[in-house]
């Protein structure tokens, strides 16, 4: 019954910005930490960032620190990933994931996943 649906992916030029959205349904949204992961061609799925369910604290991978921002709107059951200063290395399929209460960088600990949305950064 749980569904996570990402949107907002697309093609952008280096240095550009993009905002991804993830709409969650079928869960008590505020009790879940929400994570963003990405998988580039030839690479493993990696942690991008997360936001905790109760206090809203955020955590980021070093590779995106200072460029990406995670936020959530509990009234809309939606989590966002604002991506600025995009680089070609950011090209990947981006996934939204949900984990009970507290965040983790370990993808194995997340309970639910969206279908992914493609982000391509190219000139």
N, C-alpha and C positions, 0 to 999 in steps of 0.2 A: 504493500500500500504506500510505502514511502517513495516519493519521486523527487528528484533533483533535476532541474532543467536549466542548463546554461544558455546564455545568449550573449551577443555582442562581439563575437569574433569576426575576423575579416583580414583584409590586406591593408597594411599601413607602411609608410616609408620610415626608414631609420630616423630617430628623433621625434617621431610622432607619438600620439597618445591614443589609448583605447580603454574603454570601460566595459568589463564583463559583469554580467549579472547571473545570479543563480537563485531561482525560485524554488523553495522547498514546500512540500506538502506531505501530509500523512505522518507528521511528527510534531512533538512539542518543541517548537523551534528554539526557544530561549534556553532549553536544557542541553543543547548541543553546541559544541565547538564546531566551527565551520572552517574547513581547510581548502586551500587551492594547491593543486599539483599540476605539473606539466610533463609531457613526454615528447621529446624531440626525436627526429629520425635517428636511429642507431643508438639511442641512449635509453637508460632506465627512467621510469617515472620518478620525478623528484619533487621534493617539497618546495613550495613557493612561499607560502605564508599561511597564517591561521588567525582566527579571532575567537576568543573564548565566549562561551554562551552566557555567563552570568555577569561578568565584570567588563566585558568588551575589550580586554587587553589584546594587543596584537603582537605577532611574532613573524619574522621574515628570514628567509634564507639570505646569506651574505650576497649572493649574486644579484638580488633585487632590492636590497636594503637602500633606502633613500630614493628609489624610483617608483616603487609600487606601494599602494596603500589599500588595505582591506578595511571595509566598514560593513555594518549590518543594520538593517531596519527590521526590528522584531515585529512591528505592526504589519509589515508587508511580507514577512517570512522570506526575506531576501538578503543575500550577502553580495557584496560588490568587490571587484578587484579593479582599481584604477591603476592603469599602467602608463607611465610617462617615460620620456627619453628612451623609447624602445630601440633595441639593437637587433641585428640579424640573429644573434644567438638566442634571442627570446622566442624565435619561431618554434612553435610546438602546438600540440593539442593540449588545451587547458581543461582541467577537470575540477569540478566542485565536489567536495566530500564532507560528510557529517560524522562526528564522533561524539559520544556521550560526554557531556560536561566540559572536560578539560582537553586542551589541545595537545598534539604530539606531532613531531616531524616524521614519524614512522607511518608510511602509507598502509601498513598491514593492520593498524589499529583502528582504522576508520570503517564505520559500519555500512555506510551508504555512499553511492557514487552517481554522479551524473553521466551523461553520454559523451561529454566533451565538446569543445568548440575550438575550431582551428584558428590560430593566430599566426599570420605570416608577415614578417617584417622584411621588406625587400624594396630596393630602388629599381 
